């Protein structure tokens, strides 16, 4: 029944069994956490809200963890609910995983400690806020909020409700990215001058797909799928992923697809987790962002995820490459795990295992989340970290949308003397309940 009172329940269980004189003859050791096993009363129980391809990847990393247990899945699509249950039940060898169409029923369960939220972008912030208010800790896939205002509300809610939060920007927990940032922080590249964050070529699209007859609510709850997003007619392609790039459903002209990761890594490298760039200036192939300390962040547009690279990148290192340039050296790395750097002597001390973990791997990031649920500490990508890196990404996207240089007050998180830009910090939300 969760972990809130784990020690009391464990002590009660052991005391009761000992009193009955049945410790070794009736109760298996695994129930009491003996022989290295984790007692059921000490497992972190979690539920899933929205299970598609990315969530399935996340869950496969979480299921083998001995001290956590997935107990429920909520999804508006029956085929995804059923596929998720099959995955979870086959792993545990039982049929215990409960299914819900409406995630609010999952949040009503008092025995669930945490949730993994992996819906489409439109739902991330609202679902996270509702989960926190229901007393759950939250691991949310990115982008965690499709507007600046939602990122602010999300971070404020986590602080107010005292919930543990982890943004799904898992590259903070991947060794090659950690190594690159460590070289910046240690001064081995000299004084940091320029950082490069790769993103998709931004796009704005709000065309509607042709209307199709809506299925039954149990098969696909279209109203709940849309949630806070603007209404439009049902088309199954939206549910299958065609929502990406759509203004109503996506984040920041799609800039946050990668920017939530790469801008976040640059924020970390520049020791800027409590602030953000103050200037954003769009160009044809990039957005130039400037910090108060003089460091420049170049958000580079890549024409295709695996094809044409910005000339700033000297090699192809997989998806989400970043580059940090100091006055005495530079480093570049990406999702394939390889690191290139100057001076070359830096590369001598890189452990081989650092190159074996790809940027998509969520294992260490998930472990960090669950460990902090127990300690009530701050995760690697906590709500405050998410807030600043996401707002910086949104600010860059707004500068690109408006086609002009913008200045932001990092303390107020407002654009300076620009009413139009400030209006784009939020969107109207549909009443969906």
C-alpha positions as CSV (number, residue, x, y, z in Angstrom):
1,X,0.0,0.0,0.0
2,X,2.7,2.5,-1.0
3,X,5.6,3.8,1.1
4,X,4.2,6.6,3.2
5,X,4.2,4.5,6.4
6,X,6.5,1.7,5.3
7,X,8.6,1.2,8.5
8,X,5.5,1.2,10.8
9,X,3.8,-1.4,8.6
10,X,7.0,-3.5,8.3
11,X,7.6,-3.4,12.0
12,X,3.9,-4.3,12.6
13,X,4.1,-7.2,10.2
14,X,7.2,-8.7,11.7
15,X,6.0,-8.1,15.3
16,X,2.6,-9.8,14.6
17,X,4.2,-12.8,12.9
18,X,6.8,-13.3,15.6
19,X,4.1,-13.0,18.3
20,X,2.2,-15.8,16.5
21,X,5.3,-17.9,16.5
22,X,5.0,-18.4,12.7
23,X,7.9,-16.4,11.3
24,X,9.8,-19.3,9.7
25,X,7.0,-21.7,9.0
26,X,4.3,-19.7,7.3
27,X,5.5,-16.4,6.0
28,X,8.0,-16.4,3.1
29,X,11.1,-14.4,3.7
30,X,10.4,-12.1,0.7
31,X,7.3,-10.8,2.5
32,X,9.5,-9.5,5.3
33,X,12.3,-8.3,3.1
34,X,14.7,-11.0,4.2
35,X,17.6,-12.4,2.1
36,X,18.0,-9.2,0.2
37,X,14.4,-9.1,-1.0
38,X,12.2,-5.9,-0.8
39,X,9.1,-6.4,1.3
40,X,5.9,-5.5,-0.5
41,X,5.2,-2.9,2.2
42,X,8.4,-1.1,1.3
43,X,8.0,-1.0,-2.4
44,X,7.2,2.2,-4.2
45,X,4.0,1.7,-6.1
46,X,3.4,3.7,-9.2
47,X,0.8,4.1,-11.9
48,X,1.1,5.1,-15.5
49,X,-0.9,7.9,-17.2
50,X,-0.6,7.6,-21.0
51,X,1.2,4.6,-22.4
52,X,2.6,4.8,-25.9
53,X,6.0,4.1,-27.5
54,X,8.1,6.4,-25.3
55,X,6.3,5.4,-22.1
56,X,6.9,1.7,-23.0
57,X,10.6,2.5,-23.2
58,X,10.5,4.1,-19.8
59,X,8.5,1.4,-18.2
60,X,10.9,-1.3,-19.4
61,X,13.6,0.4,-17.5
62,X,11.6,0.7,-14.4
63,X,10.0,-2.8,-14.1
64,X,13.2,-4.6,-13.2
65,X,13.8,-2.4,-10.2
66,X,13.2,-4.6,-7.2
67,X,11.9,-1.8,-4.9
68,X,9.2,-0.4,-7.2
69,X,6.0,-1.9,-8.5
70,X,3.7,-0.8,-11.3
71,X,0.1,-1.4,-10.3
72,X,-2.1,0.5,-12.7
73,X,-2.3,2.1,-16.1
74,X,-4.6,4.8,-17.4
75,X,-5.0,5.6,-21.1
76,X,-7.8,6.9,-23.2
77,X,-7.2,4.3,-25.9
78,X,-8.2,0.7,-25.2
79,X,-5.5,-0.9,-27.4
80,X,-2.8,1.0,-25.5
81,X,-4.3,0.1,-22.1
82,X,-4.4,-3.6,-23.1
83,X,-0.8,-3.6,-24.5
84,X,0.4,-1.9,-21.3
85,X,-1.3,-4.4,-19.1
86,X,0.2,-7.3,-21.1
87,X,3.7,-5.8,-20.7
88,X,3.4,-5.3,-16.9
89,X,1.6,-8.5,-16.1
90,X,4.0,-10.7,-18.1
91,X,6.9,-9.1,-16.3
92,X,5.4,-9.8,-12.9
93,X,3.9,-13.1,-13.8
94,X,0.4,-12.2,-12.7
95,X,-2.8,-10.3,-13.8
96,X,-2.8,-7.7,-11.1
97,X,-2.3,-4.5,-13.2
98,X,-5.5,-2.5,-13.1
99,X,-6.7,-0.5,-16.1
100,X,-8.5,2.9,-16.3
101,X,-9.8,5.0,-19.1
102,X,-9.9,8.1,-17.0
103,X,-6.7,8.8,-15.2
104,X,-8.5,10.6,-12.4
105,X,-9.7,7.2,-11.1
106,X,-6.1,6.1,-10.9
107,X,-5.2,9.3,-8.9
108,X,-8.0,8.5,-6.5
109,X,-6.2,5.3,-5.3
110,X,-4.5,5.9,-2.0
111,X,-2.1,3.0,-2.4
112,X,-0.3,4.6,-5.3
113,X,2.8,6.7,-4.4
114,X,3.9,8.0,-7.8
115,X,2.9,8.4,-11.4
116,X,4.7,8.2,-14.7
117,X,3.1,10.7,-17.1
118,X,3.8,10.1,-20.7
119,X,0.7,11.4,-22.6
120,X,1.1,13.8,-25.5
121,X,2.5,17.3,-24.7
122,X,-1.0,18.9,-24.2
123,X,-1.6,16.9,-21.0
124,X,1.8,16.8,-19.3
125,X,1.4,19.9,-17.1
126,X,-2.3,19.5,-16.2
127,X,-2.0,15.8,-15.4
128,X,1.1,16.5,-13.3
129,X,-0.7,19.2,-11.3
130,X,-3.7,17.0,-10.7
131,X,-1.4,14.2,-9.6
132,X,0.5,16.4,-7.2
133,X,-2.8,17.7,-5.7
134,X,-3.7,14.0,-5.2
135,X,-0.6,13.4,-3.2
136,X,1.5,11.6,-5.9
137,X,5.1,12.2,-6.8
138,X,5.6,12.7,-10.5
139,X,7.9,11.7,-13.3
140,X,6.7,13.6,-16.4
141,X,7.9,13.1,-19.9
142,X,9.0,16.3,-21.6
143,X,8.1,18.9,-22.6
144,X,6.5,19.2,-19.2
145,X,4.4,22.2,-20.2
146,X,3.4,23.6,-23.6
147,X,3.5,27.2,-22.4
148,X,5.6,29.3,-20.1
149,X,2.6,29.8,-17.8
150,X,2.0,26.1,-17.5
151,X,5.7,25.5,-16.6
152,X,5.3,28.1,-13.9
153,X,2.1,26.6,-12.5
154,X,3.6,23.1,-12.5
155,X,6.7,24.2,-10.6
156,X,4.7,26.2,-8.1
157,X,2.3,23.3,-7.5
158,X,5.2,20.9,-6.8
159,X,6.6,23.3,-4.3
160,X,3.3,23.9,-2.6
161,X,2.3,20.3,-2.4
162,X,5.8,19.2,-1.5
163,X,6.0,16.5,-4.1
164,X,9.1,15.0,-5.7
165,X,9.2,15.8,-9.4
166,X,11.5,14.5,-12.2
167,X,11.3,15.9,-15.7
168,X,12.0,13.3,-18.4
169,X,15.2,15.1,-19.5
170,X,17.2,12.0,-18.8
171,X,20.4,13.2,-20.4
172,X,21.3,14.8,-17.1
173,X,21.8,11.3,-15.8
174,X,23.7,9.9,-18.8
175,X,27.6,9.6,-18.4
176,X,28.8,11.2,-21.6
177,X,26.8,14.3,-21.1
178,X,27.8,14.4,-17.4
179,X,31.4,14.2,-18.5
180,X,31.1,17.1,-20.9
181,X,29.5,19.3,-18.3
182,X,32.0,18.3,-15.7
183,X,34.9,19.5,-18.0
184,X,33.1,22.9,-18.3
185,X,32.6,23.2,-14.5
186,X,36.2,22.1,-13.7
187,X,37.6,24.8,-16.0
188,X,39.4,22.3,-18.2
189,X,38.0,24.1,-21.3
190,X,39.0,27.5,-19.9
191,X,36.4,30.2,-19.6
192,X,33.1,29.2,-21.2
193,X,32.3,31.4,-24.2
194,X,29.7,29.6,-26.4
195,X,27.3,26.7,-26.2
196,X,25.4,25.0,-29.0
197,X,22.1,23.2,-28.5
198,X,20.6,21.3,-31.5
199,X,16.9,21.3,-32.2
200,X,14.5,20.3,-35.0
201,X,13.8,23.0,-37.6
202,X,10.9,24.8,-36.0
203,X,7.4,24.5,-37.6
204,X,4.0,26.1,-37.1
205,X,1.0,24.0,-38.3
206,X,-2.6,24.1,-37.3
207,X,-4.3,22.4,-40.3
208,X,-7.0,19.9,-39.4
209,X,-7.0,16.3,-40.6
210,X,-10.3,15.1,-42.2
211,X,-13.0,14.3,-39.7
212,X,-13.7,10.6,-39.0
213,X,-16.6,9.0,-37.1
214,X,-15.6,8.9,-33.5
215,X,-15.3,5.4,-31.9
216,X,-17.0,4.4,-28.7
217,X,-15.8,6.2,-25.6
218,X,-14.3,3.0,-24.2
219,X,-12.3,2.4,-27.4
220,X,-11.0,6.0,-27.7
221,X,-12.2,8.8,-25.3
222,X,-11.7,11.6,-27.8
223,X,-12.9,14.3,-25.4
224,X,-10.4,13.1,-22.8
225,X,-7.7,12.7,-25.4
226,X,-8.1,16.4,-26.3
227,X,-8.2,17.4,-22.7
228,X,-7.3,21.1,-22.3
229,X,-6.4,21.5,-26.0
230,X,-8.7,23.2,-28.4
231,X,-11.5,21.1,-29.8
232,X,-11.3,19.6,-33.3
233,X,-12.9,16.6,-35.1
234,X,-11.6,13.1,-34.3
235,X,-9.1,11.5,-36.6
236,X,-7.2,8.4,-35.5
237,X,-4.0,9.7,-36.9
238,X,-3.8,12.2,-34.1
239,X,-4.0,9.4,-31.6
240,X,-1.2,7.6,-33.4
241,X,1.2,10.5,-33.2
242,X,0.1,12.9,-36.0
243,X,-0.4,15.5,-33.3
244,X,3.3,16.4,-33.3
245,X,4.0,19.7,-34.9
246,X,0.4,20.9,-34.4
247,X,0.2,24.2,-32.5
248,X,-2.7,23.1,-30.4
249,X,-1.0,19.9,-29.2
250,X,2.8,20.5,-29.4
251,X,5.3,22.7,-27.5
252,X,6.9,25.9,-28.8
253,X,6.7,25.3,-32.6
254,X,8.3,21.9,-31.9
255,X,11.4,23.5,-30.6
256,X,11.1,21.8,-27.3
257,X,11.2,18.3,-28.8
258,X,15.0,18.4,-28.5
259,X,15.4,21.8,-26.9
260,X,13.9,20.5,-23.6
261,X,17.0,18.3,-23.5
262,X,19.8,20.3,-25.3
263,X,18.9,23.7,-23.9
264,X,18.6,22.1,-20.5
265,X,22.2,20.7,-20.8
266,X,23.5,24.1,-21.7
267,X,21.7,25.6,-18.7
268,X,23.4,23.1,-16.5
269,X,26.8,23.6,-18.1
270,X,26.5,27.4,-17.6
271,X,25.5,26.9,-13.9
272,X,22.2,28.6,-14.9
273,X,19.6,26.4,-13.2
274,X,18.3,29.4,-11.3
275,X,18.2,31.8,-14.3
276,X,18.1,31.8,-18.1
277,X,19.3,33.8,-21.1
278,X,18.1,37.3,-21.1
279,X,18.2,37.9,-24.9
280,X,16.8,35.8,-27.8
281,X,17.5,36.8,-31.4
282,X,16.2,34.6,-34.3
283,X,18.1,34.1,-37.5
284,X,17.4,31.9,-40.6
285,X,19.2,28.8,-39.2
286,X,19.5,29.5,-35.4
287,X,18.4,31.5,-32.4
288,X,21.1,33.3,-30.6
289,X,20.6,33.6,-26.8
290,X,22.7,35.6,-24.5
291,X,23.2,35.2,-20.7
292,X,23.8,38.1,-18.3
293,X,27.3,36.6,-17.8
294,X,28.2,37.1,-21.4
295,X,28.0,33.4,-22.5
296,X,26.2,32.9,-25.8
297,X,23.8,30.0,-26.4
298,X,23.3,29.1,-30.1
299,X,20.1,27.1,-30.7
300,X,21.0,25.4,-34.0
301,X,18.2,24.2,-36.4
302,X,18.8,20.8,-37.9
303,X,17.0,20.2,-41.2
304,X,16.6,16.5,-40.4
305,X,17.2,14.7,-37.1
306,X,19.9,12.3,-38.5
307,X,20.9,14.2,-41.7
308,X,22.1,17.7,-42.3
309,X,24.1,19.1,-39.4
310,X,24.7,22.7,-38.5
311,X,28.3,23.7,-39.5
312,X,29.0,24.2,-35.8
313,X,29.0,20.4,-35.2
314,X,32.1,18.7,-36.5
315,X,30.8,15.2,-36.4
316,X,27.6,13.2,-36.2
317,X,27.2,12.0,-32.7
318,X,23.6,10.8,-32.8
319,X,20.5,12.7,-31.8
320,X,20.5,15.7,-29.4
321,X,24.2,16.8,-29.8
322,X,25.5,19.7,-27.7
323,X,28.8,21.6,-28.0
324,X,30.5,23.6,-25.3
325,X,33.3,26.0,-26.3
326,X,35.8,27.7,-23.9
327,X,38.8,29.9,-24.6
328,X,41.1,26.9,-24.0
329,X,39.2,24.0,-25.5
330,X,35.9,22.5,-26.5
331,X,33.8,19.4,-26.2
332,X,30.9,17.9,-28.2
333,X,28.8,14.8,-27.5
334,X,25.5,13.3,-28.4
335,X,23.2,10.3,-27.9
336,X,25.6,7.7,-29.4
337,X,27.8,8.2,-26.3
338,X,31.0,9.3,-28.2
339,X,32.8,12.4,-27.0
340,X,35.1,14.5,-29.1
341,X,37.1,17.3,-27.5
342,X,40.2,19.5,-27.5
343,X,42.7,19.4,-26.0
344,X,42.9,15.8,-27.0
345,X,44.5,14.9,-23.7
346,X,41.1,15.2,-22.1
347,X,40.0,12.0,-23.9
348,X,42.6,9.8,-22.2
349,X,40.7,9.7,-18.9
350,X,37.2,8.9,-20.1
351,X,36.1,5.5,-18.7
352,X,35.0,3.0,-21.5
353,X,31.7,2.5,-19.8
354,X,30.9,6.2,-20.3
355,X,30.6,5.5,-24.0
356,X,28.3,2.5,-23.6
357,X,25.1,4.3,-22.4
358,X,23.1,6.0,-25.0
359,X,21.2,9.3,-24.4
360,X,17.8,7.6,-24.6
361,X,18.6,5.4,-21.6
362,X,16.3,6.3,-18.8
363,X,17.5,3.8,-16.2
364,X,19.7,6.1,-14.0
365,X,17.2,8.9,-14.3
366,X,14.4,6.7,-13.1
367,X,16.6,5.4,-10.3
368,X,17.3,9.0,-9.2
369,X,13.6,9.7,-9.1
370,X,12.7,6.6,-7.0
371,X,15.7,7.2,-4.6
372,X,14.5,10.8,-4.0
373,X,11.0,9.6,-3.3
374,X,12.5,7.8,-0.4
375,X,14.8,10.6,0.8
376,X,12.4,13.4,-0.2
377,X,15.3,15.1,-1.8
378,X,15.7,17.0,-5.1
379,X,16.0,15.0,-8.3
380,X,18.5,15.7,-11.1
381,X,15.8,17.4,-13.2
382,X,13.5,18.8,-10.5
383,X,10.7,21.2,-11.0
384,X,12.8,24.3,-10.6
385,X,15.4,23.0,-13.1
386,X,12.6,22.2,-15.5
387,X,11.0,25.6,-15.1
388,X,14.1,27.6,-16.2
389,X,15.2,25.4,-19.0
390,X,11.7,25.0,-20.4
391,X,11.0,28.8,-20.1
392,X,14.2,29.5,-21.9
393,X,13.2,27.1,-24.7
394,X,9.7,28.7,-24.9
395,X,11.2,32.2,-25.0
396,X,13.5,31.2,-27.9
397,X,10.5,29.7,-29.7
398,X,8.4,32.9,-29.2
399,X,11.3,35.0,-30.6
400,X,11.3,32.7,-33.7
401,X,7.5,32.9,-34.1
402,X,7.5,36.7,-33.8
403,X,10.6,37.1,-35.9
404,X,12.3,39.6,-33.7
405,X,14.8,39.9,-30.8
406,X,13.2,39.6,-27.3
407,X,14.5,40.5,-23.9
408,X,13.2,38.7,-20.8
409,X,13.4,39.5,-17.1
410,X,14.7,36.2,-15.7
411,X,13.3,37.0,-12.2
412,X,9.8,38.0,-13.3
413,X,9.9,35.5,-16.2
414,X,8.3,38.2,-18.4
415,X,9.3,39.8,-21.7
416,X,10.5,43.4,-21.4
417,X,8.3,46.0,-23.1
418,X,6.6,43.5,-25.5
419,X,2.9,42.9,-25.0
420,X,2.5,40.6,-27.9
421,X,5.3,38.3,-26.7
422,X,3.9,38.3,-23.1
423,X,0.5,37.2,-24.5
424,X,2.2,34.1,-26.0
425,X,3.4,33.0,-22.5
426,X,0.0,31.3,-22.1
427,X,-3.0,29.9,-24.0
428,X,-6.6,29.5,-23.3
429,X,-7.6,26.1,-22.0
430,X,-10.7,24.2,-23.1
431,X,-13.2,23.0,-20.4
432,X,-13.0,19.2,-20.9
433,X,-14.4,17.6,-17.8
